[in-house]
Amino acid sequence: KLDFEKLQEMPPLFVPYLANPTDSRYFDDIEAEQDFVKKNTEDDSLYNGMDNRVWGYTFNRVEADDSRKATQNQNPSTEPEKPAFGIIHDDIIDENEEK
């Protein structure tokens, strides 16, 4: 049983050694897996290349980007809302400028 209340106090079971921020030695080699799938499906006459749509998948959120642009274009006179951090940051700058 895992005590989630004390999870952060527990020592980790495994601490990976990373040589740099992009070190991927602990991940599987996906290209080798893709080659294996390709070799095993080349002789399959039913395989049309669409059976495995996950390999090489990239995500593009076109609809969300388009709707955001449309919303911004509807009210060109209004200033976009600042994130909470920006508001706090601006207040700090204003306080420092007044001194």
C-alpha positions as YAML, in Angstrom:
chain: A
units: angstrom
residues:
- id: 1
  name: LYS
  ca: [0.00, 0.00, 0.00]
- id: 2
  name: LEU
  ca: [1.30, 3.44, -0.93]
- id: 3
  name: ASP
  ca: [0.89, 6.28, 1.56]
- id: 4
  name: PHE
  ca: [0.23, 9.30, -0.65]
- id: 5
  name: GLU
  ca: [0.38, 11.66, 2.32]
- id: 6
  name: LYS
  ca: [4.10, 10.91, 2.74]
- id: 7
  name: LEU
  ca: [4.96, 10.37, -0.92]
- id: 8
  name: GLN
  ca: [7.30, 13.36, -1.19]
- id: 9
  name: GLU
  ca: [9.16, 12.28, 1.95]
- id: 10
  name: MET
  ca: [9.90, 8.80, 0.57]
- id: 11
  name: PRO
  ca: [13.20, 8.20, -1.24]
- id: 12
  name: PRO
  ca: [12.78, 7.49, -4.96]
- id: 13
  name: LEU
  ca: [13.21, 3.91, -6.14]
- id: 14
  name: PHE
  ca: [15.23, 5.03, -9.15]
- id: 15
  name: VAL
  ca: [17.10, 8.27, -9.83]
- id: 16
  name: PRO
  ca: [18.15, 8.58, -13.48]
- id: 17
  name: TYR
  ca: [21.51, 10.08, -14.35]
- id: 18
  name: LEU
  ca: [21.11, 12.68, -17.07]
- id: 19
  name: ALA
  ca: [24.15, 14.04, -18.89]
- id: 20
  name: ASN
  ca: [22.16, 17.04, -20.19]
- id: 21
  name: PRO
  ca: [18.54, 18.24, -20.49]
- id: 22
  name: THR
  ca: [18.01, 16.35, -23.76]
- id: 23
  name: ASP
  ca: [19.51, 13.03, -22.59]
- id: 24
  name: SER
  ca: [17.06, 10.32, -23.70]
- id: 25
  name: ARG
  ca: [19.00, 7.16, -22.81]
- id: 26
  name: TYR
  ca: [16.16, 5.86, -20.62]
- id: 27
  name: PHE
  ca: [13.59, 5.98, -23.45]
- id: 28
  name: ASP
  ca: [13.04, 3.22, -25.98]
- id: 29
  name: ASP
  ca: [14.36, 3.65, -29.50]
- id: 30
  name: ILE
  ca: [11.16, 4.34, -31.44]
- id: 31
  name: GLU
  ca: [12.84, 4.21, -34.85]
- id: 32
  name: ALA
  ca: [13.87, 0.59, -34.27]
- id: 33
  name: GLU
  ca: [10.27, -0.26, -33.37]
- id: 34
  name: GLN
  ca: [8.99, 1.50, -36.49]
- id: 35
  name: ASP
  ca: [11.44, -0.45, -38.68]
- id: 36
  name: PHE
  ca: [10.26, -3.70, -37.06]
- id: 37
  name: VAL
  ca: [6.62, -2.87, -37.82]
- id: 38
  name: LYS
  ca: [7.47, -1.88, -41.39]
- id: 39
  name: LYS
  ca: [9.41, -5.12, -42.04]
- id: 40
  name: ASN
  ca: [6.59, -7.25, -40.65]
- id: 41
  name: THR
  ca: [3.90, -5.50, -42.68]
- id: 42
  name: GLU
  ca: [5.64, -5.18, -46.07]
- id: 43
  name: ASP
  ca: [4.41, -8.63, -47.14]
- id: 44
  name: ASP
  ca: [0.90, -8.06, -45.84]
- id: 45
  name: SER
  ca: [-1.30, -7.18, -48.82]
- id: 46
  name: LEU
  ca: [-3.97, -5.74, -46.51]
- id: 47
  name: TYR
  ca: [-1.60, -3.20, -45.00]
- id: 48
  name: ASN
  ca: [-2.20, 0.22, -46.52]
- id: 49
  name: GLY
  ca: [-0.04, 2.42, -44.31]
- id: 50
  name: MET
  ca: [-3.02, 3.80, -42.40]
- id: 51
  name: ASP
  ca: [-3.25, 0.93, -39.90]
- id: 52
  name: ASN
  ca: [-0.75, 2.53, -37.57]
- id: 53
  name: ARG
  ca: [-1.57, 6.23, -37.49]
- id: 54
  name: VAL
  ca: [0.33, 6.92, -34.25]
- id: 55
  name: TRP
  ca: [3.89, 6.73, -35.61]
- id: 56
  name: GLY
  ca: [5.19, 10.18, -36.42]
- id: 57
  name: TYR
  ca: [2.04, 11.83, -35.09]
- id: 58
  name: THR
  ca: [2.17, 15.57, -34.48]
- id: 59
  name: PHE
  ca: [-0.60, 17.63, -32.96]
- id: 60
  name: ASN
  ca: [-1.81, 20.84, -34.57]
- id: 61
  name: ARG
  ca: [-4.60, 22.75, -32.91]
- id: 62
  name: VAL
  ca: [-5.75, 24.70, -35.95]
- id: 63
  name: GLU
  ca: [-9.35, 25.12, -34.81]
- id: 64
  name: ALA
  ca: [-8.38, 26.68, -31.49]
- id: 65
  name: ASP
  ca: [-5.89, 29.04, -33.13]
- id: 66
  name: ASP
  ca: [-8.46, 30.12, -35.73]
- id: 67
  name: SER
  ca: [-11.18, 30.72, -33.13]
- id: 68
  name: ARG
  ca: [-8.76, 32.73, -30.97]
- id: 69
  name: LYS
  ca: [-7.86, 34.94, -33.96]
- id: 70
  name: ALA
  ca: [-11.54, 35.37, -34.82]
- id: 71
  name: THR
  ca: [-12.33, 36.41, -31.24]
- id: 72
  name: GLN
  ca: [-9.49, 38.93, -31.23]
- id: 73
  name: ASN
  ca: [-10.67, 40.39, -34.56]
- id: 74
  name: GLN
  ca: [-14.24, 40.89, -33.28]
- id: 75
  name: ASN
  ca: [-13.18, 43.38, -30.60]
- id: 76
  name: PRO
  ca: [-10.13, 45.18, -31.99]
- id: 77
  name: SER
  ca: [-10.64, 48.20, -29.69]
- id: 78
  name: THR
  ca: [-10.40, 46.21, -26.46]
- id: 79
  name: GLU
  ca: [-7.03, 45.41, -24.98]
- id: 80
  name: PRO
  ca: [-6.45, 41.69, -24.40]
- id: 81
  name: GLU
  ca: [-6.60, 40.56, -20.80]
- id: 82
  name: LYS
  ca: [-3.28, 40.32, -19.02]
- id: 83
  name: PRO
  ca: [-2.45, 37.13, -17.18]
- id: 84
  name: ALA
  ca: [-2.45, 37.34, -13.39]
- id: 85
  name: PHE
  ca: [1.35, 37.28, -13.28]
- id: 86
  name: GLY
  ca: [1.55, 40.23, -15.66]
- id: 87
  name: ILE
  ca: [-0.80, 42.26, -13.47]
- id: 88
  name: ILE
  ca: [1.23, 41.52, -10.35]
- id: 89
  name: HIS
  ca: [4.47, 42.21, -12.20]
- id: 90
  name: ASP
  ca: [3.12, 45.56, -13.50]
- id: 91
  name: ASP
  ca: [2.04, 46.53, -9.97]
- id: 92
  name: ILE
  ca: [5.54, 45.85, -8.65]
- id: 93
  name: ILE
  ca: [7.07, 47.95, -11.41]
- id: 94
  name: ASP
  ca: [4.59, 50.78, -10.73]
- id: 95
  name: GLU
  ca: [5.40, 50.72, -7.00]
- id: 96
  name: ASN
  ca: [9.14, 50.87, -7.73]
- id: 97
  name: GLU
  ca: [8.70, 53.76, -10.15]
- id: 98
  name: GLU
  ca: [6.79, 55.80, -7.57]
- id: 99
  name: LYS
  ca: [9.66, 55.60, -5.05]
...
